[in-house]
Amino acid sequence: MLVLIVTVPAIADAHGKGKHVLGTVAALDEAEIQVLTKDGKTVSIQTVAETKYQNRAKDGGETLPQVGDRVVVDVKEQDGKLTATQVKFSSGATEQKP
């Protein structure tokens, strides 16, 4: 049996020219979202009026992510700062099966 281990960097190249940040929402407010990545790093990303949000939950759920939600943030980098262009998220809570 062959086991393959893949590590995901904090910021991954997207298809094309963009980049993604993957992880869990650690904190957020109207101007910034902080994402805790799998490698334990916190990445701060600015949000702006043009930032789009997409809830990936089947029921639609919240219109904005909450602390603990899983996210994939499409970002652009300028002058060493990251700005979110799109935030795709789903609830970090797992359903209990009876």
N, C-alpha and C positions, 0 to 999 in steps of 0.2 A: 504494500500500500504506500503510495506516494503522498506526502503531506506538503502542501504549498502554503507558505506564510507570506502574506502581503501586508505591507505597512502603508498607511495613507498619510501623506504629509499634512501639516496644518492647513496649508494653502495649496490646492491642487490646480493644475492648468485645466481649463475648460476646453470644450471644443471651440476652435477659433482663437480669438485674441483674449477672451475673458479668463477670470480665475474664479474658483469656488473656495469657500470655507465651509467645512463640514463639522458638525458637533452638536452640542446641547447648549441652549440659552442659559447663561450664568446670571446675566442681569440685562436690563434694558430700560430705556426711557425714550422720550420723544426725539432725541438727537443721536442716540448710540445704542448698539446692541453688542453685548460681549458674549463670545462663543467659546465654550470650553471644548477643546478638541480631544480626540482619542489619546493623544500623547500627553495630555495634562496641561497644555498651554492654553492661556486665555488670550483670544484675539479680539481687539476692539475695532469695531466697524462703525463708521458714521452712517446715519440714515438721513435722508433728505426728503423733501416733498415729493420728488419724482420716484422714490423707492416704491416698488410694487411688492405686494404680499400675496402669497397663495397658500391657502390651507389645503394640505393633501389628504385630510381626513374624509372618509366616505360621507359623513353627515354634514360636512361643511364646517361646523364648529365655529370657533372664534375667528375674527377677522384679522387679529394680530397675534403673534406668538406670545407665549407666556414662559416664565422661568421654568426650566425643565423640559421644554419642548425640543424635539430633534429638528435641526435646521440644515439646509443647504443654502448658503448665501452667495449669490453671484456678485462679485465685487470688481471695481476698477481701482487701480492704484495710481495715485498722483502725489508727487512730492513726499513719498514715503508713507502716505496715509491711505487707508482703505475706505471706500464708499460703497454702500450697498446699492445695487441696481435692482435686484430682485431677492426676496426672501421666501423660500419654500419651506413650510414647516408642517409638523404633525405632532400630536400630543405625545408627551413622554410617558403618560400613564398607560399601563397595560390593563386590559380587561380581565377580570377574574371569571373563569369558567366554572359553572356549577358542577 
